[in-house]
Amino acid sequence: MKILMYSILDTERPYVEAWVNKTGHQVKMVEEGLNKETAKWAAGFDGIDFQQTDDLDPEVYATLEGLGIKQLTARMVGFDMIDLKQAADHHLLVTNVPAYSPRAIAEMGLTQALRLVRKLGYYDQRMDNYDFRWVGLESTEIYNLTVGVIGAGHIGGATARLYSALGANVLATDPVHYAELEADLTYVDLETLLREADIVTIHTPLNEETANLLDRTAFAKMKDSAYLINMARGGLVDTEALIEALQNHQLAGAALDTLADETGYFERQASREEVSESYLTLRAMPNVLISPHSAFFTDTAIKNIVEMGLDDVVRIVNGKRPLYPVN
């Protein structure tokens, strides 16, 4: 079997090569993303595998169908860059990798939350100016806090367990209640969570229902001492509303691994002119931490991303049901 792998990272190559040696299939790796031009490269291949956050060009679907490709395998959790109707219309089965390492993202969120709670951004700012005083920066400890988890699936559940292990009171809102998490959290409605949580961490998919879920109305319900953690999708948060809330001291801080406009500059070397004004505004705040959509980036996660994605390509091409179908 021949598989074309788009958007390859150097860190993925050893795991791809190990998978090839184990399975005997052929994989061609290219650094370019999947677009209307590179979709043509799939000619002669049995399946494709890609990862990216920017939307697929509408022409991609028809091109892949015309080349006999039967699937779109996104080796990532999010699949909002795929038009599922277009995929279905062109007989493309969409899969993702929903749980390659929930702990990787959960640990990153916890790490950033601890930095915010201990006010390390303020210390950094002071120490850059050779000010080594502690005054005004007294913090608290996690076991004193209530953590609200929006979306208690694979990643949200792992997040809840980490905070629970540290002694925090954990609340969660999710349309599905998982019995195995009940020892670590209490399910509540969203309004109660926003009102009571000292840390709000969001782990939901991005779709029409969740776009800008955290907006001015939501921030107005939160404590002015609360922190926001977003390790999921930038579009879940109204960026301008977040900036206003931070500037008006409606929130104590935020940790963001993703931004709504990140596709223009994340994951590459960018110039000062290419980054957005909202990024620059947030980045200048000592109570805001931004990472470039890298929460997933651990050795365990990369290995699982590669293997789980490629395994599903093989299953589909062989006429079997994929392990991780989306549509």
Residue pairs with C-beta under 8 A, 6 or more apart in sequence:
1 25
1 26
1 46
1 47
1 314
1 317
2 25
2 26
2 27
2 28
2 44
2 45
2 46
3 25
3 26
3 27
3 28
3 45
3 46
3 47
3 48
3 49
3 310
3 313
3 314
4 27
4 28
4 30
4 41
4 42
4 45
4 47
4 48
4 49
5 16
5 27
5 28
5 29
5 30
5 48
5 49
5 50
5 310
6 30
6 32
6 33
6 34
6 38
6 48
6 49
6 50
6 51
6 52
7 30
7 31
7 32
7 33
7 34
7 50
7 51
7 52
8 16
8 29
8 30
8 31
9 302
11 297
11 302
12 29
12 302
12 305
12 306
13 29
15 302
15 303
15 306
15 307
16 27
16 29
16 306
16 310
19 25
19 27
19 306
19 307
19 310
20 26
20 27
23 310
23 314
25 310
25 314
27 310
28 45
30 38
30 41
32 38
33 50
33 52
33 54
34 48
34 50
34 52
34 56
34 60
35 56
35 57
35 60
36 57
36 59
36 60
36 63
39 57
39 59
39 60
39 63
39 64
39 67
40 63
40 67
42 48
42 63
42 64
42 67
42 69
43 67
45 67
45 69
46 313
46 317
47 69
47 70
47 71
47 73
47 313
47 314
47 316
47 317
48 64
48 69
48 71
48 72
48 73
48 313
49 73
49 75
49 309
49 310
49 313
50 72
50 73
50 74
50 75
51 74
51 75
51 76
51 305
52 81
53 78
53 81
53 262
53 263
53 266
53 267
53 293
54 81
54 263
55 81
55 83
56 72
56 81
56 82
56 83
58 83
58 86
61 83
61 86
61 87
61 89
61 90
61 92
62 90
64 72
64 90
64 92
65 90
65 91
65 92
69 92
70 91
70 92
70 93
70 316
70 317
71 92
71 93
71 94
71 95
71 312
71 313
71 316
71 317
71 322
72 82
72 87
72 92
72 93
72 94
72 95
73 94
73 95
73 96
73 309
73 310
73 312
73 313
73 316
74 81
74 82
74 94
74 95
74 96
74 97
74 309
74 326
75 96
75 97
75 305
75 306
75 308
75 309
76 96
76 97
76 296
76 305
77 96
77 97
77 98
77 99
77 100
77 155
77 296
78 96
78 205
78 206
78 232
78 233
79 94
79 96
79 326
80 205
80 206
80 207
80 233
80 235
82 94
82 326
84 94
84 326
84 327
87 93
87 94
87 327
88 327
93 316
93 322
93 325
93 327
94 325
94 326
94 327
95 309
95 312
95 316
95 322
95 323
95 324
95 325
95 326
96 324
96 326
97 304
97 305
97 308
97 309
97 324
98 154
98 324
99 154
99 155
100 296
100 301
100 304
100 305
100 308
101 296
101 298
101 300
101 301
101 304
102 154
102 155
102 157
102 158
103 158
103 162
103 300
104 295
104 296
104 297
104 298
104 300
104 301
105 155
105 158
105 159
105 203
105 231
105 257
105 295
105 296
106 155
106 158
106 159
106 161
106 162
106 231
107 162
108 231
108 257
108 291
108 294
108 295
108 296
109 159
109 201
109 229
109 231
109 255
109 257
109 295
110 159
110 162
110 163
112 229
112 255
112 257
112 289
112 291
113 142
113 147
113 199
113 201
113 227
113 229
113 255
114 142
115 121
115 255
115 289
116 227
116 252
116 253
116 254
116 255
116 287
116 289
117 139
117 140
117 141
117 142
117 145
117 199
117 227
118 139
119 137
119 139
119 287
121 253
121 285
121 286
121 287
121 288
121 289
122 137
122 286
122 287
123 137
124 286
125 286
126 132
126 133
142 163
142 166
142 167
142 168
143 166
143 167
143 168
145 168
145 169
145 198
145 199
146 168
146 169
146 170
146 171
146 196
146 197
146 198
146 199
147 160
147 163
147 168
147 169
147 170
147 171
147 197
147 198
147 199
147 201
148 170
148 171
148 172
148 173
148 193
148 194
148 196
148 197
148 199
148 200
148 201
149 156
149 159
149 160
149 163
149 170
149 171
149 172
149 173
149 185
149 193
149 201
149 203
150 156
150 172
150 173
150 174
150 190
150 193
150 200
150 201
150 202
150 203
150 204
150 213
151 173
151 174
151 202
151 203
151 204
151 205
151 232
152 160
152 172
152 173
152 174
152 176
152 178
152 181
152 185
152 187
152 203
153 174
153 176
153 203
155 203
155 231
155 232
156 172
156 174
156 201
156 203
156 204
157 178
157 180
157 181
159 201
159 203
160 170
160 172
160 181
160 184
160 185
161 181
161 184
163 170
163 199
164 170
164 183
164 184
164 185
168 199
169 186
170 184
170 185
170 186
171 185
171 186
171 187
171 188
171 192
171 193
171 196
171 197
172 181
172 185
172 186
172 187
172 188
172 193
173 187
173 188
173 189
173 190
173 193
174 187
177 187
188 196
191 221
193 200
194 200
194 218
194 221
194 222
195 221
195 222
195 223
197 222
197 223
197 226
198 223
198 225
198 226
198 227
199 226
199 227
199 229
200 214
200 222
200 226
200 227
200 228
200 229
201 228
201 229
201 230
201 231
202 213
202 214
202 228
202 229
202 230
202 231
202 232
202 236
202 237
203 231
203 232
204 210
204 213
204 232
204 236
205 232
205 233
206 232
206 233
206 235
206 236
210 236
211 235
211 236
212 235
212 236
212 237
212 238
212 241
213 236
213 237
214 228
214 230
214 236
214 237
214 238
214 241
214 242
215 237
215 238
215 241
216 238
216 241
216 244
216 245
219 241
219 242
219 244
219 245
219 250
219 251
220 250
222 228
222 250
222 251
224 249
224 250
224 251
224 252
225 252
226 251
226 252
227 251
227 252
227 253
227 254
227 255
228 237
228 242
228 251
228 253
228 254
228 255
229 254
229 255
230 236
230 237
230 254
230 255
230 256
230 257
230 258
231 255
231 257
231 258
231 295
232 258
233 258
234 256
234 258
234 259
234 260
234 261
234 262
235 260
237 256
237 260
239 259
239 260
239 261
239 278
239 282
240 278
242 251
242 254
242 282
243 278
243 281
243 282
244 250
245 251
246 253
246 254
246 282
246 285
246 287
246 288
252 287
253 285
253 287
253 288
253 289
254 282
254 287
254 288
254 289
255 288
255 289
255 290
255 291
256 282
256 288
256 289
256 290
256 291
257 290
257 291
257 292
257 293
257 294
257 295
258 293
259 266
259 276
259 278
259 279
259 282
259 290
261 276
261 278
261 279
262 292
262 293
264 270
264 274
264 275
264 276
265 274
265 275
265 276
265 279
266 292
266 293
267 292
267 293
279 290
282 288
282 290
283 290
296 305
308 323
308 324
311 323
312 322
312 323
312 324
315 321
315 322
315 323
316 322
